[in-house]
């Protein structure tokens, strides 16, 4: 799969340190928001797989011990689909439709996955580290907005390799 064929023309590499800093910034924002309403979260629902690392960091910062997962996939053996396949629901949050729960994902891109999760847990607070314009309306809180044509390279998807100069990538001398 080449990212150019899927409309991605830019790359945004994220280091472990940067991801951790953004997760802490998200935790600050969530803490202040829930405190201003006099509430408290029951726990965190991580959207797997990308939301697992951010959820662990946010849960630590908010002193939340209950971490649930909802496993969704937009991809199959042939690539990306437009239909979300829920592989495992977030059972602990389901009886209350997610009320007082915090959903964490790494990114909201098109909003397709976020919409499916919202339908299952409509009363939960949905937060992501990164948001793209198409998916941004689906989340309540995010830290960094990136353009729709940007592919975010998360630290768990990267290897240390020699990089090409931008001029080589653009075909200029």
C-alpha positions, -999 to +999 in steps of 0.1 A: +000+000+000+014+034-009+000+063+009-001+085-022-028+062-037-050+068-007-048+106-008-019+110+016+008+134+004+024+144+037+040+125+066+039+135+102+063+114+122+056+113+160+083+103+184+076+084+217+085+116+236+062+137+215+034+112+219+038+111+256+038+150+258+006+151+238-010+125+259-002+144+291-016+176+275-048+157+267-049+144+303-046+180+316-074+192+293-096+163+303-089+167+340-097+204+339-129+198+319-143+170+341-134+189+373-151+221+361-183+200+358-178+184+392-176+150+377-153+120+376-147+093+349-156+057+358-128+045+335-112+046+301-123+028+269-093+024+246-101+020+209-077-007+198-051-008+187-040+028+183-057+040+214-041+016+238-009+035+244-025+069+247-052+054+270-026+039+293-009+073+297-041+093+301-054+067+326-022+070+347-024+108+347-061+108+357-055+080+383-081+058+365-075+021+372-103+006+350-093+003+314-117-013+289-112-019+252-134-017+222-118-034+192-127-021+158-112-025+123-117-006+091-091-028+074-092-063+060-067-084+039-074-062+009-070-028+026-093-002+039-131-006+040-158+019+047-176-004+072-164-008+108-161-043+121-165-043+159-144-072+170-149-068+207-174-044+224-165-024+256-187-045+279-181-026+312-193+007+297-223-007+278-249-008+305-248+030+308-241+037+271-207+050+283-220+076+307-191+090+327-166+069+307-137+083+286-130+069+251-094+074+240-081+068+205-048+080+189-064+097+159-097+105+144-093+105+106-124+102+085-146+097+115-160+064+103-146+044+133-155+072+158-190+073+145-194+036+151-180+038+186-202+068+193-233+048+183-223+021+208-213+045+236-232+077+229-229+092+264-191+088+267-166+116+263-145+109+232-109+122+231-081+117+207-045+130+204-047+139+168-077+150+147-082+155+110-109+179+096-133+151+084-134+133+118-130+163+141-168+168+147-170+132+160-147+138+191-152+160+221-116+168+229-083+165+209-049+181+211-034+185+176-051+190+143-034+178+111-045+181+075-066+154+059-039+145+035-013+138+063-003+102+072+007+102+109+036+078+116+032+067+151+062+055+170+050+019+171+049+020+133+084+033+127+119+019+123+151+038+123+161+041+086+179+066+065+155+093+053+154+110+019+157+148+015+125+166+007+138+176-026+143+140-036+108+131-025+094+160-046+115+151-076+135+184-076+173+186-079 
